[in-house]
Amino acid sequence: MKPGAKGITRVIHATGYSIKGLQAAWKYEAAFRQELILLLLLSAATFALPVNKLEQLALVGSLILVVIVELINSAVEAVVDRVGSDWHELSGRAKDIGSAAVFIALSFAALTWAVILL
């Protein structure tokens, strides 16, 4: 087991790492920026829609899921790129699967919005 901070110190360090990760995603990942802006704009729009609180939560939650999956996909891509720039079947597969996960999350968000609003 890796030694490290414990208790509240660990939580503080973990929060710092998370903030660094969000900053890196914003700086280096255009898709993350686009999806985060979409999340903010559409989340604000839900207050003007004729939906109840549970529906509003589903609408916003589906967008949050897209951002979460994009962060994981970006992490996979960074690790693959770190390993090497030469083409490898497994590297391509890892990136394609990460992309597929984002596509499914986006499709789920679109379906959620369609079912609730139409």
C-alpha angles and dihedrals in degrees: 000000000000114000117234148128120321136206120358092352089061090050091050092049092046090051090052091051090049092052090049089051093051090048091050092048091051092048100044108024118071092183090056091051092049094047093046091051089047089051092052096045097044092043089056090047091057089072089065096045123097094246134121123240095265091051090047089052091051092050094049093038092056089055093047088053090056091053092048093050091046090054091052091046091050090051091052091049092049092052092047091049090048091055092058147310096235116102117260127173093231093048090052091046092051092051093045092050091049089050090049090053090055090047091052092048090050091047090050090050091050091048091048092051092045095049094047098042103035 
